[in-house]
Amino acid sequence: MTATAPPPRRSSPAARRLLRALSTVLILSGGLLVLDAGMTVAWQEPVSAVYAKFTQDALDGDLNALEAQKLPPLEQRVLQKLKTPRRQGAYLARRFKRKLSEGDAAGRITIPKIGASYVMVKGTSSASLRKGPGLFPDNPYPGAHGTTAVAGHRTTYAAPFRKVDQLRKGDRIVVRMPYGTFRYAVERTRIVKPSEVWVLNRVSYDRLVLSACHPLYSAAKRIIVFARLVKTELKPSGVDT
């Protein structure tokens, strides 16, 4: 007599519902991962972009408060004794830099050509650059003679320098500090190795250097934008140069 195979066991309705729910979750998760990757390639990493948006809003309030501050009477008298705008700018830049701590709001950089406008912070640590473009700590601030340098992300944390590769000779860059506004004109861009720190060196004129990773999604090299100072407007003295 031939044995009859037992009928297949059917899963319970509850188990089927659980499997369907699990399948839906996995499909949605996969879709979100694909969407995240697509947005990162087309624009920037979305999660860190949201974080940077909230951080930039807070920094903007901090910067407004700094701009509203007035020099103490003693420092006003010191400033008045410095007869030239160049000496006044150097004094204000050094004074302001000393007051800040790592990660504090420091100024605003605006690059009309690529639609960029971000609050800068003091420092280039990982934590600082999550907030926005960071001023190199060992380089002078605008107003003091030398090379002012700013680093920024290209694909994460609002990607402030994502499009700096589009800048060309003559394009404007405006840096607004609480003590004045500094206008620069792009001279050139260059791709260098991360070890080529000569780009931060002082030259015979005041300049601005922007630094970011290159190419996109890689830290193999750096794209450097060199810009020359063309105009200074000091806030306290009211002197334009």
C-alpha positions in Angstrom: 0.0 0.0 0.0 1.5 3.4 -1.1 1.8 6.0 1.7 0.0 9.3 1.0 2.0 12.5 1.5 0.6 14.8 4.1 -1.1 17.9 2.8 1.2 21.0 3.0 0.8 23.0 6.2 -0.7 26.4 5.6 0.5 29.4 7.6 -1.9 31.1 9.9 -3.4 34.5 8.9 -1.4 36.2 11.6 1.9 34.8 10.2 1.0 35.9 6.7 0.2 39.4 7.9 3.6 39.5 9.7 5.4 38.4 6.5 3.6 41.0 4.4 4.4 43.7 6.9 8.1 42.6 7.0 8.2 42.6 3.2 6.8 46.1 3.0 9.3 47.4 5.5 12.2 45.9 3.6 10.9 47.3 0.3 10.5 50.8 1.8 13.9 50.6 3.4 15.5 49.7 0.1 13.6 52.5 -1.6 14.8 55.0 1.0 18.4 53.9 0.6 18.2 54.3 -3.2 16.6 57.7 -2.7 19.3 58.8 -0.3 22.0 57.7 -2.7 20.3 59.5 -5.5 20.0 62.7 -3.6 23.6 62.5 -2.5 24.8 62.1 -6.0 22.5 64.8 -7.5 22.7 67.3 -4.6 24.0 66.4 -1.1 23.6 64.0 1.7 20.0 64.8 3.0 20.3 63.8 6.7 23.4 66.0 7.4 21.8 68.7 5.3 18.9 69.0 7.7 21.3 69.1 10.6 23.3 71.8 8.9 20.2 73.9 8.2 19.2 74.0 11.9 22.8 74.7 12.9 23.1 77.5 10.3 19.9 79.2 11.6 21.4 79.2 15.1 24.7 80.5 13.9 23.0 83.3 12.0 21.4 84.5 15.3 24.9 84.4 16.9 26.4 86.4 14.1 23.7 89.0 14.3 24.4 89.4 18.0 28.1 89.8 17.3 27.4 92.5 14.7 25.3 94.5 17.2 28.1 94.7 19.7 30.1 97.9 20.1 33.7 98.3 20.9 34.4 99.2 24.5 35.5 102.9 25.0 39.2 101.9 25.6 39.4 99.9 22.4 37.6 102.7 20.5 40.4 105.1 21.6 43.0 102.6 20.5 41.3 102.3 17.1 41.2 106.0 16.7 45.0 106.2 17.2 45.5 103.9 14.3 45.3 106.4 11.5 45.2 104.2 8.4 42.4 101.8 7.5 44.9 99.0 7.0 46.2 99.3 10.6 42.6 99.5 11.9 41.6 96.4 9.9 44.5 94.4 11.3 43.7 95.5 14.8 40.0 94.6 14.5 40.8 91.2 12.9 43.3 90.1 15.5 41.0 91.3 18.4 38.0 89.5 17.0 39.9 86.2 16.3 41.1 86.2 20.0 37.6 86.5 21.3 36.2 83.4 19.5 36.3 79.8 20.5 36.4 76.8 18.2 33.1 76.4 16.4 31.8 79.9 17.1 30.1 82.0 14.4 32.7 84.2 12.8 31.3 85.8 9.7 29.4 85.2 6.5 30.7 84.1 3.1 28.6 84.8 0.0 29.5 83.6 -3.5 26.9 84.9 -5.9 28.1 82.9 -8.9 27.1 79.6 -7.3 24.3 80.9 -5.0 26.2 80.2 -1.8 25.7 82.2 1.4 26.8 80.6 4.7 27.8 81.6 8.2 31.4 80.7 8.8 32.8 79.3 12.0 36.2 79.5 13.7 38.2 76.3 13.1 38.4 73.4 10.7 37.9 70.5 13.0 35.3 67.8 12.0 32.8 69.2 14.5 33.3 72.8 13.3 32.9 71.9 9.6 29.6 70.1 10.3 28.2 73.6 11.2 29.5 75.4 8.1 32.6 76.7 6.3 35.5 77.0 8.7 38.2 79.6 9.0 41.7 78.1 9.3 42.9 78.8 12.8 46.6 79.5 11.8 45.8 82.0 9.1 44.8 85.7 9.6 41.2 86.8 9.4 40.1 89.4 6.8 41.6 92.7 7.6 45.0 91.4 8.8 47.7 91.1 6.1 48.1 87.7 4.6 46.1 84.7 3.3 42.7 84.1 4.8 41.7 80.5 4.3 38.3 78.8 4.5 37.5 75.1 4.3 34.1 73.6 3.5 32.3 70.4 2.6 31.1 69.5 -0.9 28.6 66.7 -0.4 27.6 66.7 3.3 26.4 69.2 5.9 24.7 71.6 3.5 27.6 71.1 1.0 28.6 74.9 1.1 31.4 74.5 -1.4 29.8 71.9 -3.7 30.0 74.1 -6.8 33.3 75.9 -6.2 34.7 74.2 -9.3 32.4 76.4 -11.3 34.2 79.6 -10.2 36.1 81.5 -12.8 38.5 84.4 -12.9 36.7 87.6 -11.9 33.9 86.0 -10.0 33.1 87.8 -6.7 33.3 86.5 -3.2 32.1 88.6 -0.3 33.1 88.0 3.3 31.2 89.9 5.9 32.8 90.0 9.3 31.3 91.8 12.4 33.9 94.5 11.9 33.7 95.0 8.2 33.0 93.7 4.7 35.7 92.3 2.4 35.3 91.8 -1.3 37.4 89.5 -3.3 37.8 88.6 -7.0 38.7 85.0 -8.1 42.1 84.7 -9.7 42.3 81.0 -10.4 41.5 77.5 -9.2 43.9 74.6 -8.8 43.7 70.9 -7.9 46.4 69.9 -5.4 47.3 67.0 -3.1 46.2 67.3 0.6 49.9 67.7 1.6 50.4 70.8 -0.5 50.1 73.3 2.3 51.9 76.0 0.3 48.4 77.2 -0.8 48.0 78.7 2.6 51.2 80.7 2.5 51.3 84.5 2.8 51.9 86.4 -0.5 52.6 90.0 -1.3 48.9 90.9 -1.3 45.9 90.1 0.8 44.0 87.1 -0.5 41.3 84.5 0.2 41.7 80.8 -0.3 38.8 78.4 -0.4 39.6 74.7 0.1 37.4 71.6 -0.4 37.8 67.9 -1.2 38.1 66.9 -4.8 36.6 65.2 -6.7 33.1 64.9 -5.3 32.7 61.9 -2.9 36.5 61.7 -2.5 39.2 63.1 -0.3 42.0 62.2 -2.6 42.8 65.7 -3.6 41.8 69.3 -2.8 40.3 72.0 -5.1 41.7 75.4 -4.2 40.2 78.7 -5.2 42.5 81.7 -5.0 40.9 85.2 -4.8 42.4 88.6 -4.4 41.1 91.3 -2.0 39.8 94.2 -4.0 37.8 96.3 -1.5 37.6 96.7 2.3 34.7 98.4 4.2 35.5 98.7 7.9 32.4 99.0 10.0 33.6 101.1 13.0 35.7 103.6 11.1 33.4 104.1 8.2 36.4 104.2 6.0 36.3 102.5 2.6 39.5 101.4 0.9 
